Amino acid sequence: MAEEINYWSDLEGICPVNLKRIERYSKDFNSYLPEKINLDNINKSKEDLFNARASLDSMIITLIQLLYDRNILEQETDKILFAWLIDNFGRFIRRLDEHEDHLLIKFDEPGKDSRVGISRISSYSKILKTASNSLIFESLLKSTEEYNNFKETEQLKRTPRIFLYILFQVLQVSLSVLGGLTREKTGMSKRGVVHTIPTSWQSLMTPKGQEFIREGYKEDTGVDVSEFDKDLSELSEPLVEGDIEDE
């Protein structure tokens, strides 16, 4: 039986991306998260939760930065998947903003009796803790285990690019449960992104899956990704005499 992974330090040793910075922000997050909320420490608990939220945002942003790597984003379809992942996280962060406004800010106006009590603060603390544990740590753990257990084939080798596809699919599931996948005013919202994206990362990496990504991007933005390939091929061609005329 495989050894159970419960800590960032353990996960860091087996994950294909460097998690040191995320682990550091996770420690900051846990240090700010109130252990016990009562009437005597309400104001401090609110301040600590704002700091914890900042650390959580840093964890998410750092993860995105780690994935922004040419060894991971090899093809245009990979970059589209990466853009969708950023979009998904962006909408989740906006959802956290809404929770923060409703639970900590809206009912805590200056000059009025604050209605931000233990229950509201505890609710927001629970939301942040779930995001850190379930969305970030558990998603990275599941993706890492899937990546390391993947049996290579002649067509598909274990590369950092594969980790992006696995993580994207795992996050799709996690974010759909946490309420961060509702698209607004985009082409893909007509069909529902959760129901139309293939259910396995392997499917996304097949020629049909790659075409799905291209078509999804075109429907979402109106841009044909194949035009990017043409532009790149034109740039790679050497200039011939007569291409540039003297003024």
N, C-alpha and C positions, 0 to 999 in steps of 0.2 A: 504494500500500500504506500502511495506517495506521501511524503511528509506534509503535514498540514501547515499552510502558510497563514500566519496571523499578524505579522508585523511588516512594516515598510522595509526594514533592513533585510528581512528574508526575501521579500518580493524583488528588491533591488538586485539581488544576486542572480535572478533567473530571467528578468525582464530584458527584452532586446533593446530597450531605450534606457538612457541614464535617468534614474529617478531621484538622484540626490537632492536636486532643488525642490522637487515636489515634496519629498520627505521632510525637508527643512520647513516648508510652509505648513505642512501637516502638523509638525510639532508646535509651531506657533499657534495654529488653529486650536489644538487640544489644550494648550496652556491658557487660552482666552475663554474657552467654553466653560460657563459657570457649572460648578459641581452641584450646588444647591442654591435654589432661588427662594428668598423669603422677604418679608416686609422690610427687614433691616438693610438689605443689600440690593434693592430694586434698581436704584440709579446706577450703581456700579455694574450690575448685571447687564443693564442696557448698553453701557459703554463697552463692556467686554464683548458683547455680541456683535457690536459694530466692528470691533477689531477682528473678531473671529470671521465675520463675513469678508473682510478685506483679505484675510489669509486664504479663505476658500476661493475667492476670485483669483488670487495669485496662483493657486494650485491649478485651476482650470486654464488660465492664460499660459502658464509654464508648460502644461501638457501640449497645448496647441503649438507653442514655439518649438518643442522637441520634435513634433511631427513635421514641422516645416523644414524638411531636409531633402536634398536632392537624391540621396540614397533611398529615400522612401517614396518621394513623388517622382517616379521615373517617367510616367506617361501623362498625357493630358487628362485621361480619365481618372488617374490617381489624384490629380489636382482638383478635379471636379468633386470627387468624393471628399477630399479634404475641405473644400469650400462648403459642402453640405454639412460636414461635421461642425465647422465653425458656426454655421447658421443655426444648427441645432443647439449648440452651447449658448449662442447669443440669445436665443429665445428662452432658454432655461434661466439664464442670468436675469433677463427681464422679468421672468416669473418670480424669481427671488426678490427683485426690487418691489414687486407688487405685494408680496408677503410682508416685507420689511415695512413698507408704507402703511399697510393695514394694521399690522400688529404692534409696531413700535413708534411710528411717527404720527399717523393721522389723529390719534386720540391723546396726543401728548403736546397739545398746543400751549405756548406760554400764556400766562395770565388766567388760565382755566384749571379747574381741578382735573388732574390727569386720570384717564381711565385705563392707562396701561398698567395692569396689575400682574400678579404672579402667573395667571393662566396664559395671558398673551405672550409674555416673555418666555415662558416654558414652551409654548407652541412654536415660537420662532427658533428657539434653541434646538428643538427636536427636528425641525425642517433642515437646519444647517448640518446637524449631526448626520442625518440620513443622507444628505448630499455628499458629505465627505466620505462616509463609510461605504454606502451602497453605490453611489454614482461613480466616484473616483477610485477608491481602493479596490472594491469588489469587481468593477468593470476591468480595471487593469489586471487584476489577478486572474479573472476568467480568460481574458484575451491572451495573457502570457502562458497559461496552462494549455490553451488550445494551440497556440503557436508552437510550443515546445513538444507537444504530443503529435503534431501534424506529421504524417508520413509522406515524405517527398515522392514525387512521381517524375517520370521523364519530362513531362511538360511543366510541372510546378515544383520549384525548388523553395527551400525555406530562406526567404529574404526579408529585409525590413519592410518592403512593400506589402508583403502578405500580412504583417502585423497590423498595418493600417486598415486593411479590409476586415480583419477579424474584429479589431477594436470598434470600427464603425458599426458593425452589425450588433455587437454586444451593447454599445451605447444606444443604438436604436431601441432596443428592448427596454433598457433601463430608463431612458428618457420618456418613453411612451407611458411607463408606469408612473413616473414622477410628474407627468403633465407638461413636458417641455417640447412637444413635437407638433403643436398646432401651427401650421403655416398660415400666414395672412396675406391675401391679395397676391398670390403667385400662381403660376400655371399648374404646379403640381398639387396644389390644394384641391383642385377639382376632382382629382382621382384619389387623393389621400396617400401620402408618401409611405405611411406605415404598411398599407395593404398592397402596394404595388412593387416595392423593392423586394427582390428575391430573398427567400428566407435563410439562405446560407451564404457565407462569404465566398465559398467555392463557386457558387452560381454567378456571383458578380464578376469573377475573374475569367469566366468563359467568354468566347467571342460574342455570344448572345447577351451576356451580362454587361460586357463592355459597351455594346451597342445600346443597351438600355440606359446606361449612364449618359452616353452622348445624346440620345433622344430626350432624356429627362432634362439635361442642361439646355438643349435647344428650346424645349417647351417652356422652361423656366425663364430663359433670358432672351430667346429669339436669335441666339448666336449659334452658328454651326461650328462645332469644334474642329471639323476637318479643315476649315479655313486657317486655323492656327498652324496646322501641319504644312500647308502650302506656303505660308509666310516664312516658316522656318527653313523650308527647303530652298526658297528663293534667296534667303540670306546666306545660305551655305554655298551657293554657287559663286564662283569667282567672277569678278567684273571683267568684261572683255572690252577691247578697244572700241570706243564709240559710245559706251554706256554713259559716260560723263562728257558733256560738251563744254568747251571753254566758253566763258561768258564773253 
